[in-house]
Amino acid sequence: MLAVCGRYEGVCGNERYADRRAAGRRDAVSLSFLIPRQIGAASVTLVACSGDGQNEKTFSLSWEGLFGASDRYAVDLTGRLPVDLWFLSVFAETAIGRVWLLRRPGGTLAFSLTPPGEIESFQLTVTDFPKRKDPADGGAVYQIFVDRFNRGKETPVPEGMELVSDWNSHDVEYPIYPGAPMKNNRVWGGNLSGIVEKLDEIASLGVTLIYLSPIFLSPSNHRYDTSDYLTIDPLVGDENDLKELIAEAKKRGIGILLDGVFNHTGSDSVYFNQKGRFPVLGACQGPSSPFYRWYNFRHFPDDYECWWNIPILPRIDPDEPSCRDFFAGKDGVIARYAALGVKGFRLDVADELSDDFIRAIRERLSAFDKTDLLYGEVWEDASNKIAYDKRKRYYCGRELDGVMNYPFRTAILEYLRDGKTDSLAYYIGEVMPNMPRETVPLQLNLIGTHDTARAITALAGEPENGRTVRELADVKMTREEYDVGARRLILAFLLSATFPGRPMIYYGDEVGMEGYKDPMNRMPYPWGMEDTNVREAYRAIAKLRAETKALQSGAFKLRYLDDSLLVYERKAGKGAVTVFINRSQSVLSVSLDGKYRDIIRGRSANRSIALEPLSFAVLSEQDT
């Protein structure tokens, strides 16, 4: 089904989504512009340039009459642009030459004698999402760093690993200097059966999808240096343990998402076999290895391409036919775990994977279940992302369902901590409108991950100020910092749960775990020492979302934003709710334009509402 994600129909910069028509029909895209009569336009033309710059199409706009002191020109692009990302520019031929329209932040237009750049053009994505049952269920996503979540039944500690017997110990390994090699072999023994034991706890947070850090065989505690994709690390469990987790999670309405690290392997792996520990011929054993062509040796065997120049992470080429078939083929890695019942994959460093490879994974997943999910690790606006000088096509319809929403995190943290509105205004005004409708409800609205500082620390802790990882390990929040951080954390989760997308919880954030970047953000879950106030607030917000359709799938409208107050509306059908966020340390009184009901407090709110410092309110309209 062809569709379009377009913001620029309507009059003179009035930004709206493209008009959505009946399922199975191509969406209509009609653009119109008001050109001031003083410009003296003899004709108006639209130029559509594809995202990769390889395709250009030109369209003449039709004059549709006068509109005040302006001429109105329009063009219908329905069915006239193939699937792709497009940048649209408009110019008028005048007595003084060609005059271009430039898009400005906030939807206004300016005029120039020079053509606009991409940022000043109008972005339009023509998509081709396959018809399928909507995979979005509105639930939260819970990310688990498996080694640090919970020990279940005893599992063997592989040779070379050091088990930390005291679960609450923070005796982690630190690099001697930034980027220094580490063993990463100190483990706490969190495993799959341990997750099964805590499924009811997880479900109480409104979770319907658990995203696991890598579980495949590896010599490290993080397992991003895979040794064997077809073997589950014995410290985590075995295939039966994975099946049990999938089955028990399913009983609670929860799916399991695996971390797919398909851009590089470990050097100590079946495929590279640098240490010669595996009985098969790895790439380091020479060209006779079936895996030799997966890697790029600049000088065999010691000089090879690796991820970020880290020798233990040799890069592979998933576009090499045998490598692609291994992952995305009929009997490949994706098929193997999809057949076991996993709900999908999150692609590590998706920017380094080709569009063709991502499409192959998407196709293989869909062959098992059309509602299976494919997420990507993308840190920027995924709609127009350029990686390694190549424009990506994540959102054209046959690749990603959504991404790890780091622009959301940046916007929320900067606003709640410092009152800065620029990133939030950019996210609402640029990043969100660029998303095709199919991806909007599936974005992972995260506020912390295994690659970032803990949310509460980022919200209220001391700035890092260039200190090393080891130095930061000794920095703890004061009681006052923690109290402020906990209140901001609750606001951050509320925002993640009430903005379009899926709220994502990094294990332990819901009980106030603090810590700076890796390894402090990967400490063991503090069972028995949780901040229960934060956890209960998370549960209440999850319940609110689950019971309010508008918060799951409603249209979004910003009502007000300054350095203290944020107000926005979510509307689905006749149901609408308005969310008020007071990020300041003062009481704010907000006037209301009608009769409302305070959903949280269960009482009427007429004429005005008082917001306590660092608090929120969610109001629904009441019939008069």
N, C-alpha and C positions, 0 to 999 in steps of 0.2 A: 504494500500500500504506500503510494507516494504521499508525502506530507511536507509541509514547510514550517519552519520556525522563523517567523519574521516579525520585527518590531515596528517596521516603518511603513505602515499603511495609515491613511488618515491625513490630516491637514497640517502642513508646515511644522513637522517635528513633533506632532502629537503621537508619542510612541505607544503602540498597542501591539498585542499579539496578533498574528494573522488570523483571519476568520476561519474557524474550524467547521468543516462541513460533515455530512453524514459519513459513517464508517465505510471504507472501501472506495470513496471518491477522493480525487485530488483536491487538496485544500486550496481555497481561493486566496490570491494575493493581489490586492489592488492598492496602488500607491498614488497619493496625490500631494501636490505641493502648491503653496500660495507664493506667487512671485510678485513682489511689489511692482506696480505699474511704472514707477519712476525708473526702473531698470530698463524698460523698453525692450522686453524679450520678443524677438521675432520668431523664435522656436525654442523648444526645451527638449533635451535629450538625456536619456539615462544610459549609463555604461555599466554593465555587470562584468566584473572580473573574478574569475575563480580563485579560490584560496591559494592554489599553487602557482597562479600567474600564467597558466598555460592556455587558458580559454577566456575569450572576451566576446561579449554580445552587446549590441547596441539597439536601443528601442526609442522610438519617437513618442513623446507625450502628447496627448490631445488636449486642446483648449476646451474647458468645460464651463466657461463663463466668468463673470465678475464675482468677487467676494470682497465687498468693501473697496478698499484702495488697492486690491491685488487681483491678479488673474489666477485662476485655478487651472492647473494642468494635472492630468492623471494618466496612468498606464496600468493595464491589467497584465500581470506576469504569469497568470495561472497556466501551468503546463508548458511554459516557454523556457524554463531553465532545468537542465538535468540535475540529478542528485549531486550535491556538492555544497561547500561553503562558498558564498558569494559576497563580494564587497561591491556595493552600489554607489556610484557617484552620479551627480546630476549637474548639467550645465545649461545655460541659456545663451543663445546667440543674440548679441546686442550691437548697438551702433559703435560701442567702444571695444568690441571684441567679445571673446568668450568669458562668461562670468560663471564661476562654479559655486555650488552650494556646499557649505561645510557644516557638518554636524557638531554641535557643541554639547558639553555635559549638561544634563537636565532637559534635553530635548529641544533646545533652541537651535536656530539656524543662523549662519553667518554667510557672507558672500566674499569671494576672493577671485583674483585674476589668475591664480595658480591652482592646479588640480589638488584635491585633498589626498592625504595619506590614509592608510587603513583606519587609523583611530578617528579620523574625521569623516569617514565614509559610513554608509548604512550597511549593517551586517545582516545577511539573510542566509539561513541554512535550509536547503531543500533535502529532505530526508526520505529514506525508504525503509522504515521499520516494518519487520514482518508482522502480520496479524497474529496475535496470540492473546491468551488470557492474561489480564493484568496481573503481573507478578507482585505488585506492591500490596502489602497488607497493613501498612501504616504502623507496624511495630518497630521497636527500637532494635539496634544492632549492638551486640556486646563483643568487644575485642578482648581476646585472652592471649597473653604471653604465656604459653603453656607451662614452661618450666617453673613459673613463679605463682601459679594460681592455687593449686591444691593437690596434695598427695592423696591418691586413693590406695588401691591395693599395691603391695610391694612389687616393684619391677626391677629387673637387673640393672646394675650400674656398669656400663660398658668399660672395657679397658681404656685407660687414658682419661677417664672422667673422675672428678673429685666431688663426692656427695657432701654437701653441707648438712650436717646432722640436725643443727638447730634451725628450724624453719624460720624463726624470727631474726636470725642473724643477717646483718647487712655487710658481711665480709666478702665483698665483691672484688674483682680484679680491676685495677686501673692502669691505663697506659702510662708508660714512663714519660712520654712526651706526646703531644697531639699527633694522632695518626700512627703511633708506634704499634708494632704487631703485638697481639696478645693471644694467649692460649684459648681463652673463653671456654675453659673446660670445667669450671666450678659450677656445679648444678645443685638445684634444690629438690629436684625430683617430682615436680608437678607433672601430672599425667592425665590420660583420657578418662580413666575410671574416677579420678579425682573431680573432674568436671561433672561426670554423671552424678556424683554425690551432691553437687551443689546446684543442680538444675532447677529445683524449686525456688531457691534463692534468686537465681538469675531470672526466672520467669516472673517473679514478683516485681521486676523492674519494667514490665511491659515488653520484654525482649521476645522477638520472633525470629531472630537470626544471630547465630554465634559465629564470629570470624576468628579462626584459630591462626596463631603464628605457625610457621612451618612445622610439620610433624614427621617429615621424611628423614631417613637415616642420615646422620651428620656427625662430625667429630666435635661440634661446638654446642653451647647451650642455647644459642639463638637459632641455629639450624638454617641460616641463609646460605650456607656453603654445602649444598646437598651432595651426599655420597651416592644415594640410590633412590630414585623417585618411586620405585616399585616396592620399596620396603619401608615400613613404618619403624621409626627409631624405637628400639626395645625399651629405652628409658621411658618413652611415652606410652608404650603398650604394643599391641599387635592389631592385625586386621579385625579380629573378633571384638577387641575393645572399641575400635572405630565403629563397627556395626552396632554395638550396644549403645554407644553414644548417639548415633544417628537415630536409632529406634526409640530410645528413651526421650530424646529431645523432641522427636516427632509427636509423641504422645502429649506433649505440652505445647504443641503448635510452634515448635522452634526448628529451623533448618540449620545446617552446618555448612559454613563457607571455609574453604581451604585457601591457604596462601600459596600461590603458584610462582615459584622463583625459576623462571624459564629463560632468563637472560644470561645467567652464568651458573656454573656448577662449583663444587669445591675442587681444589687440586687433588685432595685425597678422596677420590671418588672412583666408582666403577668406570666412568667415562674418560677421565684424565689419568688416573692411577699413577700419580707422580711418585708415590712412595712404594709402589709395587705391592700393595697389601691385598689387592683383589686378584682372583685367579684368571680374570679375562684380560685380553690385550686392551689397554687404554691408549689414549692418544699419545702418551709419553713413551709408549713402546714402539711407536713408529707408524708409517703409512699403511701397514697391514692391518691396523686396528680399524674396526668398523666405525669408530668414533673420531678417527683422525681428522676427517674433513669438517667436523663440528667446530674446530678451533682454528685460530689464526696464529701460526708460528712465524715469527719474524726471523728467528734463527733457532732451529730445532736443537735440543729440546728445552732450553732454559729461557729463551726470550719469546714471550707470547703475549697476545693481547689479553688484558684482564680488566675487570671492572674497577674503575677509579684507581688503576695501577696497584691494586692490592693482589699480590702474587697468589694468595690462596683462593682467589676468585677468578679463575680463567673464564673469559667470555666465550659463549657459544654462538653459533649462527643458526637460529631457528628457521631461517629460510633455506638452509641446505636441505635438500629433499629428504634424506634419511632422518635428519634431526626433526624436521617438521612432522614427519610421519610418526616418529617416536612419541611426540607429545599429542598431536591432534589427529592422528590416524585412527582407523576403525578400531584397532586394538591398542591404542596408545594410552598415555597417562590420563588424559582427560576422560576418555571412555571408561577406563578402569574404575576411577573413583565416582564418576557419575552413575555407573552401574551399581555401586554400593549404596547410593542414595544421597550423596552430598548435594547441597543446593546450588553449588557453583564454586567459582574461584575469584580471588582477588589477585590481580597480576602485579607482581613486584616490578618496580621501575618500568612501567608500561611505556614510557617515552622512548625506551631503547628497543622496543619491539616494533616490527613493521606492521603496517595496517593489514597486509595480507595474512600475516601470522595470527593477529588478533581475530580477524574474520574467520580463519580456520578453526580457532578454538570456539568461537561463538557458534559456528555451524555444528561442531561436534557436540557441544552442550545441548543445543536445541534438538538434536536428534534423539536425546533421551527424554528431555522434558522441556517444553517450550517456555516454562516459567523459571527455569534455572537462570541464575544471575551471573553476570560477568562484570566485575568492578576493576578499575585501574588506579594505580598509584600515580596521580597527576597532581602537581602542587599549584598549578595556575589555572586560569580559565581554560577548561578543556575544549570549549567550542572552537577556539581559533589558535590552539597550541601549535607552536613551531618547535620541533626537537631535531637537533643535529641538521639544521638548515632545511628541514622537510616539514611541510604542513601536514598535520595529522587529521584524520577523518573519523575520530572517535564517535562523533555524534551524527554521522550520516545515516545510521540505521542498522548496520550489520556488524557492529563492533561492541562497544561498551554500553551497559545499562546505566552506569553512573560512575562517579569517581569519588575518591577520598577528598572531601570538600575543604581543602586547606584555605581557600579564600574566605570561606565562612568563618573559620577559626580565627584568622588574622583580624577580620572585621569585628568579631565579637569581643576578642580579648582587648584590642585597642580601645574599643568603646567602653567596656565595663571597667577597665583598669584606669584609663587616662582621660576618658571623655572625648576621645578623638572620633570625629564623625566621618572623615574622608574615606577610610576603607569600607565602612559600613554603607555609605552612600554609593560608593563604587560597586559594591557587591549587589545592592538592591537595584541600582540603576543600570548596571552593565552586565555583570556576571549572570544573575538570575534570568534576565530577559533573553540572554543568548542561549539558554538551555532549550532544546526541543521539549515539547510537552511530555513526551514519553519518558524522558530522563528526570524531569523535575521531582516527582515523588520518590525517586530512588536514590537521590544524592545522599552520601553519608555525611551528615552534619556533625562533624567531630569537633571536640574541643581539646583533645589530647590523644596521643598515640605513642607507640614504642619508639618513635623517632623525634618526639618533642618533650619538652619539660612537662611535668605534671600540671594539669590545668590550675589547680589551686595555687601552686607556686608561681605560675605565669601570671596569675591574676592579682597576687598580693605579696609575693616574696621579694627579696632583694634582687635588683638587676644583677646579671652575671658579671658585668663590668670587666670582661676579658679574663676572668679567672679560669684556671685549669679545671678539668673534671675532678681531680683529686682535691683541689681547694674547695670546690663547691660541695663536695661530699660532706663537709663539716658545717655547712651553713644550714641552719634550721629556722623555720619561721617562729617569730615571737608569738605569744598568746594573742596579742592585739592583731598582728598580721594574719594569723590563722582565722580569727573570728571574722575579720573583714573578707578574707579570701573565701571562707565557707559561704558567706552570704552572696558574694559575687559568683561563686561556683553554682549555686542554686539558680541564680538568674541566667547564667550561661546555659545550663541544661534546659531551663524553660525556653530559652530562645531556640535551642536546637530542636526542641519538641514542638514548637509552635510556628517555626518558619517552614516553608515548603522543603520537603526532603524527609529523611529518616534520622531521628536522633541516634547518635552513636556514643556509646559509653566505653571508655578504656578501663579495663578491670581495675577496681580499687578507687577510681575517681569518685564513685558513688558513696564512698565512706571516708573521703577526705585524705587519701594518700597524697603526700607531698614528695617533692624531689625534682632536681634539675635534670639535664639531659642524660642520656645513656652513660653509665649504668644505673644512675639513681632513679630513673623513671621506670625501672624494671625490677623493683624490689618485690619480695614475696607479699602476697595478700595478707593483711593483718587480721587473720581470723581471731575473734574474741576481743579485739581492740578497735573495732570499727567506731566511727563517729555515727551513731545511730540517728542523730538529728538530720544530718545530711542525707542519709539513706532513706529516711521516711519522707523527706521532701522530694527526693527523686521518685519514690513510689507514688506519691500523690500526683506529681506532674504526669507520670506515665498513665495513671488512671484517668486523669483529665483528658489526655490526648485520646486514649482508647474510647472514651465515652462521647467525644465531640468530633463528629464527622468533618466539620469545617477545618479542624486542625490537622486532619490527615490528608485531605485532598482539596481543600478550599482555595479559591483564588486569593492572591495576596495583594494588599494595597497599603502603601505607606501613608499614614495620616499625619505624623509629626516626628521631627527628629531635631534635637539639639544636644548640647553637651551634658544635659541632665536627664532629659525625658525622651523616650522612644514610644511611639504609639503606632500600631498597625492593625489591619483588619484581615480576617480570613472569612471567606464566604463560600458556602456550597448550597446551591438551591436557595431555599428560603431561610436557611440557617446561617447566621453570621455571629462572629465573636470578635471583640476588640481587645487587644492585649496592650497593657500599659506597663512600662518598665521605668522605674525611678532608680538610676544608677548613682545618684548623688547621695551625699551624707546629710541632706536636709529633707524635711517634710515638704511635699509638693501637693498643692491643691489644683485639681484639673477640672475645668468646667465641662459639663456634658450637654449634648444637644438633643437629648431625649430621655426616655425612661429605660433603664437598664437593670439587669439582675447580675449581682456579683456572684459568679459561679462558685468561686472558691469558698466564700464566706456564707453563701446561701441567703442573701438578703438583697433588697432593692437598693439601687443607687440612682438617685434623682438629682439633677442639676449640677452636682459636683461630686468628686471623690478625692479623699485625702490619701496620698501614698506615703507611707513611712519610708525612712532612708533605706536604700538598698532593698527595695521591695517591688512587688508586682501585683497586678490585678488583671483578671480576665472577666470581661463583661459580655453578656448576651443582651440583645434588644428585647424589650418587653412590649407586648401589644398594649396600645393605649385604650 
